[in-house]
Amino acid sequence: MRNDLDPLILDLLEWIDREPRSYAEVIEAWRTSCPRLTVWEDCVDRGLATREHVPGREVSVKLTDSGRDFLRERGRTIRNRRSTAPEMKAS
């Protein structure tokens, strides 16, 4: 697995985690035509971020649990603690 893009992937994950991002916004900011700089593609291929399709709304991009772990393991701050699991209410 390539590690030379890890610093950029970490930047992308932190950026996604700061606030809700639409797929269009992510692609506009992070897509590149350079075949050697595949930050967005590598991030998705490695299961660190995913597109979420909600009928009637824009497609959004969210970190996966693996993406949050990737940030945490490399000493980066997790700002938006969105979870893919439903929240449990205290009784």
N, C-alpha and C positions, 0 to 999 in steps of 0.2 A: 504494500500500500504506500502511495506517495505521501511523504511528509513535508515536502517543500512548499506546499500550499497551505499547510496548517495555520500559519499566522493570519493569512487572508480569510481562511474558513472561520477562524475564531472571531475575526472582525465582523464577518457577515452574520454569524450566529448572535453575537452581542447586539448588532444593529437590529436584527429581527426581534430580539427579545425586549428591546427598549419600549416598543409600542406596537399595537396591531399593524400589520403590513399587508397590503393587497399583493397578489401575485404580480399584477402589472407594475406596481411600484418596485418590487424586488427585481424583476427582470430589467426594468429601466435603469436601475442603479447598478446592478451587478452582472448583467450579461456582457459578454465580450466576444469579439470575432476572432480573437487569438486562440488557436487550437492548443496552445501550451498553457493557457490561463483559464482553467475550467472550474473556477471557484464554485459557482452555483451548481453546476452539474455534479461535481464531486461531493458537495454537501448533500445533495439529494441521493446520489448513488450510495453514499455511506450511511444513509438513514438518519442523518442529523437534523433534517428539516423535511417538512411535508406540506403539500398543498391540501387545503381543506375546502371542499365544495359544499356550500350550503345553498339550497334552492332559493332563488330570489335575491341573493346577495352576491357581491363580488367574491371571487375565489381569493382566499387568504393563505398566508404562509405562516406556519407555526413550527416551533422547535419540537422535536420528539424528545422522549425521555433520554435517548442516546445523545441527542444534541445538548441537552442540559448537563448530562454527565460529562460530555466532552469538554464543555466550558469549565465546569467545576474542577475536573481532574487537572486542568491546566492553569488553575488559579485565577480564572476569570469570574467576574461577578455575575450572578443570575439576578436580573432585575425584575422580570415579569414572571411570577411563579405560576403561570397557567399550567394546568394539569390536563392530561388527556383522559384521566379517570374522573368520574363524577364525584363531586364533593360530598362528604358525609356530614350530616348535621348532628350536632351534639344534642343528646336528649336531656 
